[in-house]
Amino acid sequence: MSKYHIENAEAYDSVEEMVKNSRVNLVVCAVAVFSHYQLVKPALEAGKDVYVEWPLGATTKEAEELTKLAKEKGVRTFVGLQGRASHLISTLQTLLSEGKIGQLLVSQMSGSACTPETGTKLPPRYSYFKDREAEGTTGQVMLNIYIGHTVDYMAAVIGEPATVSAELKTTWPTIDLVDDDKVLETGITKTADDYVSLHGTTANGT
């Protein structure tokens, strides 16, 4: 803590200890997805509001349980979906709502996420991105993170989806573990999906 000149800050060994502090009003969770549930739940049980990076839980079941718990405790969960704060997104919303580009009939988005977390070479700190399941649960894969954020800001612009069909597959079944330019391990099996295709309609028919 002294390294970052925050000597007056308080540090805790666990979230359970932290939420006992009556001066803590809001808990921020910004860790790997498969750890969200185990950190968010104690905070909600202690009656704290929680801001958590998308998604709230690694699975629908976890998210529903945490949402129910928050309601029971009379507190709120805030899920961080950064795209909605983008000037580009707000501009598109304005253009559509004011009819400046006419009636929206069809929309399409395509992209590639060949990043250090999703490509054929992974650094050790991102090794869990290769697994559809990690730490006994799901959540740290392209569908949950990159596609989740993308679908959200599309929904913010054109409306929430009413129907969805999807295709998922793994196009790179093996990856190499690489630390900078040093190859640590090769031919590691990957189960996480790296190709996602979504088709659907919104409530207004687009």
N, C-alpha and C positions, 0 to 999 in steps of 0.2 A: 504493500500500500504506500510505503514511503517513496517508492520509485515513481509513482504518479502523483505525489504530493497531496494525498488524501488521508493524512494522518488522523484527522478528526472523524473519519467515517467509521461506522461500526461494521464488523465482520462477524459472520456466523458460520457454524459448521454444518447447519442443516436448515432447510426451509421451515421445519417445525419450530426450531428455536427462534428464527427471525420473526415469525408471525405472532409470537408471544408479546412482542414489543408493541405497546399501545400506540406508539408514535408512528407506526407503519400503517399507512392508509391504503396504499396501492402496491401490489406486487407485480413486477415485470418479469415475464418468462421469455428469455431469448436464447434457447438452447436447442439441441437436436430434437427433432419431432418425437422420437420414441421416448423422450424423457418428460414431455409436457404433462402427461397425466399425473405422474408421481410427484411433480412439483406444484402443479396447479391445485390439485385436490386438497392438500393440507391448508393452503392459503384460503380457499373458499370455506373450508370447515371452520377456520378461525374468524370468519366474517370479514375477509378482506376483498376489496375489488381487485380484479386481475386483468392486466394487459398481457396478451400472449401473441407471439408471432403466429401467423397462419401455419397449420390449422390448430384449432383448439385442442383436439385430441388426435392421436394417430389413427383411430378408427371411428366410424360413425357411433358405435356403441359407447366409446369413451367420451366423445363430444356430447352425446345426449345425456350421459350420466352427470357430466360436469355442469351442463346447462341446468339440469333439474336441481342439482345441489345448490347452485348459485341462487335460484329462485327460492328454494327453501330457506336459505340463509339471508335472503333479502339483499344480496350484493349483485354486482354486475361483472360480466366477462366482456372484454373488448378484444376482438381479433384483428391483428394488424394485417391489412391488405393494402400495401403501399400504392398500388396502381390507381386507386380511387383519388389519391391526392395529387396525381400527375396533372400538370397544366394541359398536356395533350388530351387526356381523357375529359377534363372539364370543357375544353374547347369543342371536342366532338359532341359532347352532350348538348352544348348550346346550339351548335349547327343543326342538329337533328330536331331539338325541341322547338326551334324557331322556324323550321321548315326551309332553311336556306339552301339545302341540297335536294329538296324534293322529298318524296316518300321513299323510305327505305324498304326495299323488297327482299333483297338477299345480301348477306354479308359473309365474308370468308377471311380467314386468317391462316397463314402457314408460317412455320418458323423452324429453326434448327437450334438445338441446345447442346452443341458439342463442346461442353465446358469441362473443366478439370474434374467436375463431379459426375458427369454423365458419359464421357467419351470412353476410349479404349485403354486409357492410361489413368490410373488414380494414384494420388499421393496417399501415404498411410493414414493421414488424418481424415480422409474421406472414404476409407475402405468400406465402410458400411453402406455406401451408396450402391454397391454391387448387389445387395440382397433385397429381395422383395420383403423379407422379414428381417428385423434386426432387434436384438435385445428382447426377443420373445414377442414382438409386436410389429405392426406395419407402420409405414408412414414416411420413411426417408427416401422416397424415390421420385422420379420425374413427374408422375401423375399427381402426386400429392402436393408437390412444391411448385414447379414451373408451370404445369398445366393448371393447377388450382388457382394460382395468381392470374394467369391469362384468362381463364373462364370468368373470373370475378370482374376484371375490368371490361371484358366484353359485355357481361351482364349489366354493368353500370351504364354502358353506352346504348345498347340495343334492347335491354330488358332481360328479365330472368328467364331461364330456359323452362319450357313446358314439357318438351319431349327430348330425349337424348338417346342416341345409339353410339356405341363405341367399339373400337378395335384396339387392342393392346398387343404388343409383341416385343420380343427381345431380338434385336438385329445383331448385336455384338454379344455372343454367348460367353466369350472369355475376355478377360482384361489383364493388363500388367500392372503390378504395383511398382510405382516409380517415385523416388525421392530426388527431386530436381532432375539431373541427368543420369542418375544411378538407378538401374533396374534392380529391384529387390526380389521380385518374384514374377514369373510369367505363367500364362495359361490358367489363370484363376477363373473358376466358373462364376458366371454372373446370372442372377435370376430376376433382377429388376427390369421392368419394361423400359425401353429407350425409344419406342415408337408409339405414339398415341394419335388416333384419328377419332374425332368427335363430329357427329352430325346431329342437328336437332332443329327445333322450332321454338320460338318464344310465344308468350301468351297472346301477343298481338299478331302472330302469324308469320313473322319474318324468320 
